[in-house]
Every structure is written in C-alpha cells, then in structure tokens.
C-alpha cells in the first residue's frame, strides 16, 4: 500500500488512504482511486497545490471561474468539511459520496437541509428560502412579481412548517421531503456509478485488485 | 387552475431547478 499512498500524501495535503475512504463512503477502493484522478485534475487547474480552492471548484463545475452564485458558494462551503477555505481529497470523496445513488437516504436529507440552511442556524428560515428563490429567478431569467414569490413562500411554509413558527427544522424537513421525494433528485449523481470507466487511468496507479 | 401556475409549485422545487445545484459538471469533459 505504502508507495502510492505515501507519495500521494506528500503531494496532496489531506490525502487519505483509499481503503479507509472506501470503508467510510459509498465508494469501492477502485472508485476512490478513480476519483483521485478527477481530484488531481481539478486541484491543479489554477494552483497546483494538491487542494481545491473555490475558483478551481467553480471552474470544474461550470467551466467558468468567474461565476459567482449563492448555490455554488454554499455547495463549496459544505464540501469544505474542515472549514479551511479549500477542499482536500478526503473532503471531496466524503462529500461526493452523499451524491452516490447507493448513499443512505438520510445522508441526502441531511446534506440538503444544510444546503438550504444558508446561515447554519439549524433552521431553514423564510428569509433564506426567499433569498434562494430570488437567486434562482436571477439565474434563470424568470420574472415573478414579489407578490407571487410571497404566495409561493406562504404555500411552502404552510406545508413544510408544521408548527408554524416561521422556520423549518430538521424533523419538519424530513417529513416534507418524504411527502415531496422529487426534492432529493439533485442529491443523486448517476455519473458516480461509472467513475471507474470515466477515469480509467486510475488502474495505472492502483494498489488493489478488486 | 392552471397546472403550470408557479403558485402550485413549492419553493424548493423551484430552487432545485438551479443549474448551480447540478454537480454533473465535474464529470463532463
């Protein structure tokens, strides 16, 4: 195991053993190694320091480093598990694992709750939902009157905010998602089933036979 | 009622339409 892992650890700060990462995630060891090929390419796209900064993250996602977006920023913050302003390989694999088709449903619910709880208070507040709606309208070029936005918010909070305290807590979110399973569609990436074929070069560096 | 009326859609269904919440860009070369 030694050579690949120790070399990668020197070049890639925060690099974790693929066998351990596989045991903690929905990925096999080969899939973790294939993800490392993707990670190497993203983390060297602007600054070759073995870490993914926000610019590299956005460049990989949108092919455009200048795009400033509320949702992209929030996803970066959630991938930055250790809150260092950069994403290391362990963060990358553990975060992407939530999007694996085989990842536990509860993990997807938790991640989506954190995603929409913009300020991390443990509640999705009406003001946050309005902010996200406005961001979506700006991004899509869709125009809705403020009155219509308020009607959508009223309807959403009537359904989701069961105790009607003006904010959605974790348990209310779990119930709401159960009633509206399509809300979790963004939490599954079918591509993650095929990463070993998307990044076949991992076999040249692989340390395991699977 | 118009079935396409946005008032029949909940806020999170609309928010989920954001292309910035789609991580498939990582895998598109």
gemmi code that builds the backbone of each chain (N, CA, C; Angstrom):
import gemmi

chains = {
    "A": [
        ("UNK", (0.839, -1.203, 0.000), (0.000, 0.000, 0.000), (0.869, 1.246, 0.000)),
        ("UNK", (2.041, 1.057, 0.652), (2.887, 2.166, 1.010), (3.208, 3.186, -0.057)),
        ("UNK", (3.772, 2.766, -1.191), (4.353, 3.719, -2.117), (3.348, 4.734, -2.649)),
        ("UNK", (2.241, 4.241, -3.193), (1.233, 5.145, -3.772), (0.722, 6.110, -2.718)),
        ("UNK", (0.405, 5.538, -1.560), (-0.219, 6.370, -0.536), (0.747, 7.416, -0.001)),
        ("UNK", (2.020, 7.009, 0.254), (2.957, 7.969, 0.840), (3.313, 9.061, -0.165)),
        ("UNK", (3.449, 8.718, -1.453), (3.752, 9.724, -2.470), (2.572, 10.693, -2.592)),
        ("UNK", (1.373, 10.140, -2.654), (0.184, 10.986, -2.784), (0.035, 11.886, -1.566)),
        ("UNK", (0.359, 11.359, -0.373), (0.221, 12.150, 0.854), (1.143, 13.359, 0.841)),
        ("UNK", (2.354, 13.175, 0.262), (3.295, 14.298, 0.208), (2.796, 15.367, -0.762)),
        ("UNK", (2.306, 14.915, -1.909), (1.901, 15.876, -2.943), (0.523, 16.465, -2.682)),
        ("UNK", (-0.300, 15.722, -1.965), (-1.682, 16.141, -1.775), (-2.001, 16.213, -0.282)),
        ("UNK", (-1.902, 17.422, 0.306), (-2.182, 17.567, 1.736), (-3.600, 17.075, 2.033)),
        ("UNK", (-3.752, 16.335, 3.113), (-5.081, 15.843, 3.467), (-5.461, 14.586, 2.715)),
        ("UNK", (-4.522, 14.061, 1.905), (-4.832, 12.822, 1.183), (-5.012, 11.694, 2.193)),
        ("UNK", (-6.075, 10.926, 2.005), (-6.330, 9.819, 2.933), (-6.267, 8.504, 2.180)),
        ("UNK", (-5.976, 7.457, 2.900), (-5.850, 6.127, 2.322), (-7.150, 5.725, 1.618)),
        ("UNK", (-7.075, 5.336, 0.325), (-8.283, 4.954, -0.412), (-9.066, 3.818, 0.252)),
        ("UNK", (-8.335, 2.900, 0.907), (-9.027, 1.771, 1.553), (-9.891, 2.289, 2.708)),
        ("UNK", (-9.336, 3.234, 3.470), (-10.094, 3.801, 4.594), (-11.264, 4.634, 4.071)),
        ("UNK", (-11.006, 5.438, 3.047), (-12.088, 6.265, 2.492), (-13.218, 5.389, 1.945)),
        ("UNK", (-12.836, 4.278, 1.295), (-13.865, 3.373, 0.757), (-14.711, 2.792, 1.889)),
        ("UNK", (-14.051, 2.522, 3.032), (-14.790, 1.929, 4.157), (-15.749, 2.945, 4.800)),
        ("UNK", (-15.486, 4.236, 4.564), (-16.319, 5.278, 5.192), (-17.370, 5.843, 4.242)),
        ("UNK", (-17.343, 5.402, 2.981), (-18.220, 6.021, 1.984), (-18.952, 4.956, 1.162)),
        ("UNK", (-19.723, 5.440, 0.188), (-20.468, 4.511, -0.681), (-19.594, 4.002, -1.827)),
        ("UNK", (-18.308, 4.420, -1.871), (-17.432, 4.051, -2.985), (-16.611, 2.798, -2.680)),
        ("UNK", (-16.264, 2.083, -3.757), (-15.290, 0.993, -3.632), (-13.889, 1.621, -3.656)),
        ("UNK", (-12.862, 0.819, -3.362), (-11.487, 1.338, -3.400), (-11.139, 1.812, -4.813)),
        ("UNK", (-11.526, 1.030, -5.819), (-11.248, 1.430, -7.210), (-11.928, 2.744, -7.548)),
        ("UNK", (-13.138, 2.918, -7.050), (-13.861, 4.170, -7.331), (-13.177, 5.355, -6.643)),
        ("UNK", (-12.677, 5.139, -5.418), (-11.941, 6.211, -4.731), (-10.687, 6.560, -5.546)),
        ("UNK", (-10.018, 5.546, -6.062), (-8.813, 5.795, -6.867), (-9.159, 6.527, -8.167)),
        ("UNK", (-10.307, 6.177, -8.755), (-10.740, 6.881, -9.969), (-11.073, 8.336, -9.637)),
        ("UNK", (-11.687, 8.554, -8.471), (-11.993, 9.934, -8.049), (-10.719, 10.735, -7.827)),
        ("UNK", (-9.638, 10.042, -7.436), (-8.369, 10.736, -7.230), (-7.847, 11.308, -8.557)),
        ("UNK", (-8.109, 10.586, -9.663), (-7.714, 11.101, -10.984), (-8.453, 12.411, -11.271)),
        ("UNK", (-9.753, 12.428, -10.970), (-10.549, 13.647, -11.156), (-10.029, 14.748, -10.226)),
        ("UNK", (-9.781, 14.363, -8.976), (-9.325, 15.337, -7.967), (-7.993, 15.973, -8.390)),
        ("UNK", (-7.069, 15.143, -8.895), (-5.752, 15.668, -9.312), (-5.934, 16.726, -10.394)),
        ("UNK", (-6.832, 16.438, -11.332), (-7.016, 17.380, -12.431), (-7.657, 18.685, -11.954)),
        ("UNK", (-8.637, 18.591, -11.056), (-9.294, 19.821, -10.568), (-8.330, 20.629, -9.690)),
        ("UNK", (-7.601, 19.925, -8.806), (-6.779, 20.635, -7.811), (-5.527, 21.258, -8.414)),
        ("UNK", (-5.238, 20.928, -9.673), (-4.061, 21.535, -10.320), (-4.479, 22.507, -11.423)),
        ("UNK", (-5.780, 22.781, -11.537), (-6.233, 23.564, -12.693), (-5.852, 25.042, -12.607)),
        ("UNK", (-5.748, 25.596, -11.398), (-5.347, 27.007, -11.259), (-4.046, 27.098, -10.456)),
        ("UNK", (-4.045, 26.523, -9.253), (-2.831, 26.472, -8.424), (-2.529, 25.007, -8.141)),
        ("UNK", (-1.344, 24.574, -8.513), (-1.003, 23.152, -8.381), (-0.511, 22.855, -6.964)),
        ("UNK", (-1.446, 22.905, -6.004), (-1.060, 22.716, -4.604), (-1.709, 21.484, -3.978)),
        ("UNK", (-2.388, 20.680, -4.791), (-2.994, 19.459, -4.264), (-4.268, 19.709, -3.475)),
        ("UNK", (-4.788, 20.925, -3.531), (-6.046, 21.251, -2.840), (-6.970, 21.956, -3.835)),
        ("UNK", (-8.271, 21.880, -3.583), (-9.224, 22.550, -4.480), (-9.695, 23.839, -3.822)),
        ("UNK", (-9.385, 24.971, -4.466), (-9.924, 26.234, -3.953), (-11.245, 26.547, -4.663)),
        ("UNK", (-11.895, 27.630, -4.249), (-13.232, 27.906, -4.790), (-13.198, 28.163, -6.300)),
        ("UNK", (-12.142, 28.816, -6.734), (-12.039, 29.118, -8.165), (-11.946, 27.820, -8.983)),
        ("UNK", (-11.131, 26.878, -8.483), (-10.973, 25.599, -9.184), (-12.275, 24.793, -9.144)),
        ("UNK", (-12.965, 24.882, -8.019), (-14.234, 24.170, -7.845), (-15.248, 24.672, -8.886)),
        ("UNK", (-15.351, 25.985, -9.018), (-16.329, 26.557, -9.948), (-15.912, 26.318, -11.398)),
        ("UNK", (-14.606, 26.352, -11.634), (-14.109, 26.090, -12.990), (-14.467, 24.660, -13.413)),
        ("UNK", (-14.311, 23.715, -12.479), (-14.624, 22.312, -12.794), (-16.122, 22.118, -13.012)),
        ("UNK", (-16.925, 22.817, -12.230), (-18.376, 22.621, -12.325), (-18.985, 23.342, -13.517)),
        ("UNK", (-18.548, 24.580, -13.718), (-19.228, 25.418, -14.723), (-18.337, 25.778, -15.902)),
        ("UNK", (-17.072, 25.341, -15.869), (-16.105, 25.700, -16.913), (-15.939, 27.225, -16.978)),
        ("UNK", (-16.251, 27.886, -15.861), (-16.191, 29.347, -15.839), (-15.842, 29.775, -14.417)),
        ("UNK", (-14.636, 30.318, -14.231), (-14.178, 30.612, -12.872), (-14.800, 31.885, -12.294)),
        ("UNK", (-15.426, 32.688, -13.166), (-15.921, 33.979, -12.682), (-17.341, 33.920, -12.128)),
        ("UNK", (-18.020, 32.785, -12.352), (-19.428, 32.720, -11.979), (-19.601, 32.749, -10.451)),
        ("UNK", (-20.216, 33.800, -9.970), (-20.461, 33.929, -8.526), (-21.920, 33.579, -8.299)),
        ("UNK", (-22.163, 32.612, -7.480), (-23.542, 32.152, -7.322), (-23.758, 31.662, -5.899)),
        ("UNK", (-24.907, 32.025, -5.352), (-25.261, 31.651, -3.983), (-25.164, 30.141, -3.762)),
        ("UNK", (-25.725, 29.365, -4.707), (-25.771, 27.910, -4.531), (-24.378, 27.287, -4.672)),
        ("UNK", (-23.625, 27.783, -5.666), (-22.272, 27.250, -5.863), (-21.420, 27.537, -4.628)),
        ("UNK", (-21.571, 28.739, -4.060), (-20.825, 29.078, -2.845), (-21.211, 28.160, -1.694)),
        ("UNK", (-22.497, 27.907, -1.567), (-22.980, 27.077, -0.457), (-22.476, 25.632, -0.609)),
        ("UNK", (-22.495, 25.119, -1.826), (-22.004, 23.748, -2.033), (-20.509, 23.682, -1.710)),
        ("UNK", (-19.752, 24.703, -2.125), (-18.321, 24.731, -1.804), (-18.135, 24.709, -0.285)),
        ("UNK", (-18.926, 25.532, 0.420), (-18.804, 25.588, 1.892), (-19.079, 24.217, 2.520)),
        ("UNK", (-20.041, 23.488, 1.964), (-20.367, 22.179, 2.535), (-19.307, 21.133, 2.193)),
        ("UNK", (-18.697, 21.244, 1.005), (-17.609, 20.327, 0.648), (-16.360, 20.619, 1.491)),
        ("UNK", (-16.209, 21.876, 1.887), (-15.057, 22.270, 2.709), (-15.337, 21.838, 4.155)),
        ("UNK", (-15.286, 20.525, 4.362), (-15.723, 19.936, 5.630), (-14.936, 20.501, 6.816)),
        ("UNK", (-13.621, 20.695, 6.619), (-12.769, 21.142, 7.729), (-12.719, 22.661, 7.848)),
        ("UNK", (-13.499, 23.356, 7.021), (-13.610, 24.832, 7.071), (-12.245, 25.513, 6.976)),
        ("UNK", (-11.460, 25.065, 5.956), (-10.130, 25.648, 5.766), (-10.091, 26.580, 4.557)),
        ("UNK", (-11.234, 26.723, 3.883), (-11.261, 27.569, 2.679), (-10.817, 26.824, 1.439)),
        ("UNK", (-10.440, 25.551, 1.617), (-10.052, 24.693, 0.491), (-10.598, 23.288, 0.752)),
        ("UNK", (-10.700, 22.503, -0.320), (-11.225, 21.137, -0.199), (-10.076, 20.160, -0.402)),
        ("UNK", (-9.846, 19.281, 0.575), (-8.817, 18.266, 0.373), (-9.474, 16.979, -0.146)),
        ("UNK", (-8.639, 15.976, -0.448), (-9.173, 14.782, -1.101), (-10.211, 14.061, -0.234)),
        ("UNK", (-9.944, 13.992, 1.062), (-10.899, 13.330, 1.968), (-12.243, 14.036, 1.956)),
        ("UNK", (-12.211, 15.382, 2.030), (-13.452, 16.171, 1.971), (-14.213, 15.855, 0.676)),
        ("UNK", (-13.442, 15.833, -0.424), (-14.033, 15.665, -1.759), (-14.766, 14.324, -1.863)),
        ("UNK", (-14.091, 13.264, -1.427), (-14.671, 11.920, -1.547), (-15.880, 11.770, -0.615)),
        ("UNK", (-15.731, 12.243, 0.628), (-16.824, 12.087, 1.603), (-18.051, 12.899, 1.179)),
        ("UNK", (-17.822, 14.092, 0.646), (-18.954, 14.919, 0.222), (-19.625, 14.330, -1.012)),
        ("UNK", (-18.810, 13.919, -1.999), (-19.408, 13.343, -3.214), (-20.147, 12.049, -2.913)),
        ("UNK", (-19.689, 11.345, -1.899), (-20.320, 10.067, -1.551), (-21.809, 10.223, -1.251)),
        ("UNK", (-22.174, 11.374, -0.684), (-23.589, 11.623, -0.361), (-24.429, 11.606, -1.644)),
        ("UNK", (-23.788, 11.956, -2.776), (-24.499, 12.041, -4.058), (-24.515, 10.700, -4.799)),
        ("UNK", (-23.888, 9.682, -4.200), (-23.865, 8.365, -4.850), (-25.275, 7.766, -4.824)),
        ("UNK", (-25.683, 7.100, -5.924), (-27.027, 6.504, -5.928), (-27.268, 5.549, -4.759)),
        ("UNK", (-26.194, 4.937, -4.245), (-26.381, 3.983, -3.137), (-26.206, 4.612, -1.755)),
        ("UNK", (-25.977, 5.909, -1.689), (-25.769, 6.544, -0.376), (-27.061, 6.517, 0.427)),
        ("UNK", (-26.949, 6.450, 1.757), (-28.173, 6.411, 2.583), (-29.051, 7.645, 2.352)),
        ("UNK", (-30.342, 7.377, 2.282), (-31.340, 8.424, 2.075), (-31.212, 9.515, 3.146)),
        ("UNK", (-30.955, 9.103, 4.382), (-30.849, 10.072, 5.487), (-29.691, 11.048, 5.260)),
        ("UNK", (-28.590, 10.543, 4.681), (-27.436, 11.419, 4.406), (-27.814, 12.489, 3.388)),
        ("UNK", (-28.624, 12.071, 2.404), (-29.060, 13.035, 1.376), (-29.987, 14.088, 1.993)),
        ("UNK", (-30.857, 13.639, 2.893), (-31.762, 14.588, 3.559), (-30.940, 15.570, 4.392)),
        ("UNK", (-29.955, 15.058, 5.140), (-29.109, 15.917, 5.991), (-28.366, 16.958, 5.158)),
        ("UNK", (-27.769, 16.490, 4.043), (-26.978, 17.400, 3.211), (-27.887, 18.482, 2.622)),
        ("UNK", (-29.069, 18.082, 2.140), (-29.971, 19.070, 1.524), (-30.441, 20.080, 2.575)),
        ("UNK", (-30.635, 19.617, 3.815), (-31.037, 20.549, 4.876), (-29.935, 21.583, 5.116)),
        ("UNK", (-28.697, 21.098, 5.208), (-27.570, 22.025, 5.419), (-27.417, 22.983, 4.236)),
        ("UNK", (-27.654, 22.460, 3.047), (-27.538, 23.281, 1.843), (-28.477, 24.487, 1.907)),
        ("UNK", (-29.699, 24.239, 2.333), (-30.708, 25.302, 2.334), (-30.688, 26.130, 3.632)),
        ("UNK", (-30.049, 25.606, 4.676), (-29.883, 26.368, 5.916), (-28.645, 27.250, 5.724)),
        ("UNK", (-28.829, 28.325, 4.967), (-27.680, 29.118, 4.489), (-26.774, 29.620, 5.606)),
        ("UNK", (-27.377, 30.042, 6.721), (-26.541, 30.619, 7.783), (-26.198, 29.612, 8.884)),
        ("UNK", (-26.577, 28.345, 8.671), (-26.177, 27.291, 9.600), (-26.759, 27.401, 10.996)),
        ("UNK", (-27.978, 27.930, 11.108), (-28.597, 28.077, 12.432), (-29.327, 26.810, 12.889)),
        ("UNK", (-29.452, 25.836, 11.978), (-30.222, 24.636, 12.331), (-31.682, 24.756, 11.917)),
        ("UNK", (-32.011, 25.827, 11.219), (-33.368, 26.031, 10.703), (-33.280, 26.604, 9.283)),
        ("UNK", (-34.235, 26.215, 8.452), (-34.362, 26.872, 7.152), (-35.402, 27.967, 7.341)),
        ("UNK", (-34.931, 29.202, 7.329), (-35.832, 30.322, 7.601), (-36.450, 30.863, 6.319)),
        ("UNK", (-37.605, 31.480, 6.480), (-38.337, 32.009, 5.331), (-37.471, 32.978, 4.510)),
        ("UNK", (-36.721, 33.807, 5.219), (-35.878, 34.785, 4.528), (-34.815, 34.086, 3.670)),
        ("UNK", (-34.300, 32.945, 4.171), (-33.306, 32.197, 3.396), (-33.936, 31.622, 2.134)),
        ("UNK", (-35.157, 31.099, 2.285), (-35.827, 30.499, 1.122), (-36.117, 31.586, 0.090)),
        ("UNK", (-36.520, 32.766, 0.582), (-36.771, 33.876, -0.347), (-35.487, 34.266, -1.087)),
        ("UNK", (-34.398, 34.328, -0.331), (-33.095, 34.670, -0.930), (-32.711, 33.665, -2.033)),
        ("UNK", (-32.952, 32.374, -1.759), (-32.620, 31.347, -2.750), (-33.552, 31.428, -3.958)),
        ("UNK", (-34.821, 31.727, -3.709), (-35.769, 31.867, -4.819), (-35.362, 33.017, -5.728)),
        ("UNK", (-34.974, 34.127, -5.112), (-34.565, 35.298, -5.906), (-33.296, 34.969, -6.715)),
        ("UNK", (-32.370, 34.220, -6.087), (-31.145, 33.812, -6.802), (-31.500, 32.938, -8.004)),
        ("UNK", (-32.458, 32.032, -7.812), (-32.876, 31.150, -8.908), (-33.515, 31.965, -10.032)),
        ("UNK", (-34.348, 32.940, -9.656), (-35.022, 33.766, -10.663), (-33.999, 34.577, -11.458)),
        ("UNK", (-32.987, 35.123, -10.756), (-31.933, 35.884, -11.441), (-31.183, 34.992, -12.420)),
        ("UNK", (-30.815, 33.800, -11.933), (-30.014, 32.879, -12.743), (-30.773, 32.434, -13.997)),
        ("UNK", (-32.076, 32.171, -13.829), (-32.850, 31.598, -14.935), (-33.463, 32.661, -15.846)),
        ("UNK", (-33.425, 33.916, -15.395), (-34.051, 34.969, -16.194), (-35.566, 34.963, -16.066)),
        ("UNK", (-36.068, 34.135, -15.135), (-37.520, 34.054, -14.932), (-37.960, 35.279, -14.118)),
        ("UNK", (-39.086, 35.839, -14.492), (-39.563, 37.014, -13.751), (-40.849, 36.668, -13.012)),
        ("UNK", (-40.835, 36.886, -11.721), (-42.052, 36.687, -10.919), (-42.234, 37.916, -10.048)),
        ("UNK", (-43.474, 38.373, -9.951), (-43.752, 39.518, -9.086), (-43.476, 39.134, -7.636)),
        ("UNK", (-43.080, 40.109, -6.828), (-42.790, 39.837, -5.423), (-44.003, 39.196, -4.737)),
        ("UNK", (-45.197, 39.645, -5.157), (-46.431, 39.080, -4.593), (-46.531, 37.573, -4.870)),
        ("UNK", (-46.132, 37.183, -6.079), (-46.166, 35.750, -6.439), (-45.139, 34.967, -5.619)),
        ("UNK", (-43.951, 35.570, -5.443), (-42.920, 34.919, -4.624), (-43.451, 34.697, -3.214)),
        ("UNK", (-44.147, 35.694, -2.676), (-44.695, 35.573, -1.314), (-45.765, 34.479, -1.250)),
        ("UNK", (-46.566, 34.349, -2.339), (-47.598, 33.295, -2.367), (-46.935, 31.909, -2.353)),
        ("UNK", (-45.849, 31.787, -3.138), (-45.109, 30.507, -3.178), (-44.528, 30.209, -1.787)),
        ("UNK", (-43.991, 31.233, -1.145), (-43.421, 31.042, 0.200), (-44.515, 30.666, 1.201)),
        ("UNK", (-45.667, 31.351, 1.102), (-46.788, 31.032, 2.004), (-47.172, 29.563, 1.868)),
        ("UNK", (-47.331, 29.142, 0.614), (-47.754, 27.758, 0.343), (-46.712, 26.760, 0.872)),
        ("UNK", (-45.444, 27.074, 0.608), (-44.368, 26.166, 1.027), (-44.317, 26.050, 2.549)),
        ("UNK", (-44.402, 27.186, 3.234), (-44.301, 27.157, 4.694), (-45.563, 26.597, 5.342)),
        ("UNK", (-46.689, 26.729, 4.649), (-47.923, 26.116, 5.163), (-47.775, 24.592, 5.183)),
        ("UNK", (-47.117, 24.073, 4.147), (-46.932, 22.618, 4.045), (-45.768, 22.118, 4.900)),
        ("UNK", (-44.656, 22.864, 4.863), (-43.428, 22.332, 5.478), (-43.292, 22.690, 6.956)),
        ("UNK", (-43.714, 23.891, 7.298), (-43.509, 24.391, 8.666), (-44.704, 23.980, 9.535)),
        ("UNK", (-44.701, 22.727, 9.943), (-45.870, 22.143, 10.609), (-46.257, 22.908, 11.878)),
        ("UNK", (-45.263, 23.316, 12.673), (-45.613, 24.033, 13.912), (-45.785, 25.540, 13.696)),
        ("UNK", (-45.669, 25.945, 12.412), (-45.960, 27.347, 12.033), (-45.202, 28.379, 12.887)),
        ("UNK", (-43.893, 28.095, 13.085), (-43.091, 29.080, 13.818), (-42.236, 29.920, 12.865)),
        ("UNK", (-42.511, 29.781, 11.578), (-41.831, 30.628, 10.586), (-40.504, 30.083, 10.107)),
        ("UNK", (-40.126, 28.890, 10.553), (-38.871, 28.293, 10.105), (-39.030, 26.768, 10.067)),
        ("UNK", (-38.232, 26.147, 9.224), (-38.342, 24.694, 9.037), (-37.207, 24.022, 9.798)),
        ("UNK", (-37.554, 23.175, 10.759), (-36.493, 22.472, 11.492), (-36.201, 21.139, 10.797)),
        ("UNK", (-35.219, 20.426, 11.315), (-34.754, 19.200, 10.669), (-35.881, 18.171, 10.541)),
        ("UNK", (-36.652, 18.014, 11.596), (-37.701, 16.995, 11.548), (-38.813, 17.390, 10.572)),
        ("UNK", (-39.120, 18.677, 10.517), (-40.111, 19.147, 9.531), (-39.594, 18.930, 8.104)),
        ("UNK", (-38.283, 19.149, 7.930), (-37.693, 18.953, 6.605), (-37.761, 17.471, 6.201)),
        ("UNK", (-37.466, 16.590, 7.164), (-37.529, 15.152, 6.866), (-38.935, 14.761, 6.408)),
        ("UNK", (-39.952, 15.261, 7.104), (-41.339, 14.949, 6.721), (-41.689, 15.537, 5.359)),
        ("UNK", (-41.259, 16.780, 5.160), (-41.583, 17.471, 3.903), (-40.958, 16.743, 2.706)),
        ("UNK", (-39.725, 16.291, 2.874), (-39.033, 15.586, 1.793), (-39.691, 14.221, 1.536)),
        ("UNK", (-40.153, 13.585, 2.593), (-40.858, 12.305, 2.404), (-42.126, 12.513, 1.569)),
        ("UNK", (-42.790, 13.653, 1.791), (-44.009, 13.946, 1.023), (-43.697, 14.454, -0.385)),
        ("UNK", (-42.490, 14.954, -0.561), (-42.076, 15.517, -1.865), (-40.721, 14.917, -2.263)),
        ("UNK", (-40.698, 13.609, -2.576), (-39.399, 12.944, -2.816), (-38.602, 13.539, -3.977)),
        ("UNK", (-39.292, 14.226, -4.889), (-38.560, 14.804, -6.030), (-37.570, 15.875, -5.567)),
        ("UNK", (-37.744, 16.397, -4.347), (-36.825, 17.426, -3.847), (-35.414, 16.880, -3.666)),
        ("UNK", (-35.295, 15.554, -3.561), (-33.961, 14.968, -3.366), (-33.293, 14.582, -4.676)),
        ("UNK", (-33.953, 14.886, -5.795), (-33.382, 14.491, -7.090), (-31.978, 15.095, -7.290)),
        ("UNK", (-31.797, 16.337, -6.837), (-30.487, 16.982, -7.003), (-29.404, 16.312, -6.157)),
        ("UNK", (-29.824, 15.437, -5.244), (-28.860, 14.828, -4.322), (-28.301, 13.499, -4.853)),
        ("UNK", (-28.656, 13.129, -6.085), (-28.117, 11.890, -6.648), (-27.487, 12.165, -8.008)),
        ("UNK", (-26.240, 11.712, -8.145), (-25.496, 11.878, -9.392), (-25.273, 10.501, -10.017)),
        ("UNK", (-26.055, 10.147, -11.049), (-25.886, 8.827, -11.670), (-24.460, 8.607, -12.191)),
        ("UNK", (-23.745, 9.696, -12.548), (-22.366, 9.592, -13.040), (-21.470, 8.824, -12.072)),
        ("UNK", (-21.807, 8.890, -10.775), (-20.926, 8.270, -9.780), (-20.916, 6.750, -9.867)),
        ("UNK", (-21.872, 6.161, -10.609), (-21.849, 4.712, -10.816), (-20.759, 4.312, -11.803)),
        ("UNK", (-20.347, 5.267, -12.632), (-19.460, 4.925, -13.757), (-18.089, 5.580, -13.665)),
        ("UNK", (-17.668, 5.980, -12.477), (-16.434, 6.767, -12.423), (-15.195, 5.972, -12.816)),
        ("UNK", (-15.223, 4.657, -12.607), (-14.021, 3.890, -12.986), (-13.889, 3.813, -14.511)),
        ("UNK", (-15.011, 3.908, -15.226), (-14.894, 3.921, -16.688), (-14.671, 5.336, -17.210)),
        ("UNK", (-15.130, 6.341, -16.442), (-14.893, 7.732, -16.860), (-13.414, 8.098, -16.677)),
        ("UNK", (-12.791, 7.538, -15.630), (-11.371, 7.846, -15.339), (-10.571, 6.542, -15.282)),
        ("UNK", (-10.465, 5.851, -16.432), (-9.835, 4.519, -16.422), (-8.351, 4.564, -16.063)),
        ("UNK", (-7.708, 5.731, -16.168), (-6.254, 5.794, -15.919), (-5.904, 5.456, -14.477)),
        ("UNK", (-6.922, 5.379, -13.605), (-6.625, 5.055, -12.198), (-5.942, 3.693, -12.092)),
        ("UNK", (-6.182, 2.789, -13.080), (-5.619, 1.436, -12.966), (-4.090, 1.458, -12.976)),
        ("UNK", (-3.503, 2.509, -13.597), (-2.043, 2.584, -13.649), (-1.437, 2.920, -12.290)),
        ("UNK", (-2.270, 3.467, -11.400), (-1.771, 3.853, -10.074), (-2.384, 2.998, -8.969)),
        ("UNK", (-3.242, 2.064, -9.370), (-3.988, 1.330, -8.354), (-3.095, 0.429, -7.508)),
        ("UNK", (-3.486, 0.309, -6.248), (-2.745, -0.527, -5.305), (-3.545, -1.756, -4.923)),
        ("UNK", (-4.737, -1.883, -5.475), (-5.573, -3.011, -5.051), (-6.094, -3.774, -6.249)),
        ("UNK", (-6.434, -5.034, -6.033), (-7.136, -5.836, -7.034), (-8.551, -5.991, -6.556)),
        ("UNK", (-9.502, -5.455, -7.349), (-10.913, -5.590, -6.924), (-11.681, -6.370, -7.974)),
    ],
    "B": [
        ("UNK", (-57.856, 25.829, -12.320), (-56.490, 26.271, -12.041), (-55.549, 25.853, -13.166)),
        ("UNK", (-54.614, 26.705, -13.479), (-53.616, 26.374, -14.485), (-52.560, 25.472, -13.841)),
        ("UNK", (-52.392, 24.250, -14.368), (-51.428, 23.334, -13.738), (-49.984, 23.837, -13.818)),
        ("UNK", (-49.725, 24.779, -14.735), (-48.365, 25.300, -14.864), (-48.134, 26.526, -13.982)),
        ("UNK", (-49.151, 26.925, -13.265), (-49.011, 28.124, -12.449), (-47.915, 27.929, -11.408)),
        ("UNK", (-46.981, 28.887, -11.321), (-45.877, 28.725, -10.370), (-46.348, 28.672, -8.928)),
        ("UNK", (-47.557, 29.181, -8.651), (-48.026, 29.163, -7.272), (-48.364, 27.741, -6.816)),
        ("UNK", (-48.451, 26.800, -7.781), (-48.718, 25.413, -7.399), (-47.423, 24.649, -7.119)),
        ("UNK", (-46.319, 25.295, -7.396), (-45.020, 24.665, -7.181), (-44.496, 25.142, -5.831)),
        ("UNK", (-43.888, 24.259, -5.066), (-43.332, 24.772, -3.813), (-41.941, 25.381, -4.065)),
        ("UNK", (-41.510, 26.198, -3.133), (-40.283, 26.975, -3.329), (-39.068, 26.082, -3.590)),
        ("UNK", (-39.007, 24.929, -2.939), (-37.821, 24.084, -3.079), (-37.784, 23.380, -4.434)),
        ("UNK", (-38.978, 23.142, -5.013), (-38.997, 22.583, -6.370), (-38.402, 23.603, -7.346)),
        ("UNK", (-38.731, 24.864, -7.131), (-38.169, 25.923, -7.988), (-36.661, 26.057, -7.778)),
        ("UNK", (-36.254, 26.093, -6.516), (-34.824, 26.258, -6.195), (-34.006, 25.106, -6.791)),
        ("UNK", (-34.586, 23.911, -6.753), (-33.899, 22.725, -7.290), (-33.652, 22.800, -8.792)),
        ("UNK", (-34.288, 23.769, -9.455), (-34.066, 23.937, -10.902), (-32.756, 24.652, -11.195)),
        ("UNK", (-32.089, 25.168, -10.168), (-30.848, 25.907, -10.413), (-29.780, 24.991, -11.009)),
        ("UNK", (-29.188, 25.421, -12.103), (-28.126, 24.615, -12.722), (-26.906, 24.563, -11.799)),
        ("UNK", (-26.820, 25.513, -10.860), (-25.667, 25.548, -9.949), (-25.761, 24.494, -8.852)),
        ("UNK", (-26.897, 23.819, -8.780), (-27.014, 22.726, -7.815), (-26.746, 21.371, -8.484)),
        ("UNK", (-26.392, 21.422, -9.771), (-26.140, 20.189, -10.519), (-24.625, 19.943, -10.573)),
        ("UNK", (-24.174, 18.910, -9.896), (-22.726, 18.641, -9.820), (-22.208, 17.792, -10.980)),
        ("UNK", (-23.068, 17.526, -11.969), (-22.605, 16.655, -13.048), (-21.492, 17.307, -13.883)),
        ("UNK", (-21.348, 18.646, -13.740), (-20.265, 19.336, -14.452), (-18.889, 18.750, -14.148)),
        ("UNK", (-18.719, 18.165, -12.972), (-17.441, 17.540, -12.608), (-17.052, 16.430, -13.591)),
        ("UNK", (-18.072, 15.783, -14.151), (-17.818, 14.566, -14.934), (-17.958, 14.776, -16.435)),
        ("UNK", (-18.268, 16.025, -16.822), (-18.417, 16.327, -18.244), (-17.134, 16.964, -18.733)),
        ("UNK", (-16.487, 16.293, -19.689), (-15.178, 16.794, -20.143), (-15.356, 17.765, -21.309)),
    ],
}
model = gemmi.Model(1)
for chain_id, residues in chains.items():
    chain = gemmi.Chain(chain_id)
    for i, (resn, *xyz) in enumerate(residues, 1):
        res = gemmi.Residue()
        res.name, res.seqid = resn, gemmi.SeqId(i, " ")
        for name, pos in zip(("N", "CA", "C"), xyz):
            atom = gemmi.Atom()
            atom.name, atom.element = name, gemmi.Element(name[0])
            atom.pos, atom.b_iso = gemmi.Position(*pos), 0.0
            res.add_atom(atom)
        chain.add_residue(res)
    model.add_chain(chain)
structure = gemmi.Structure()
structure.add_model(model)
structure.setup_entities()
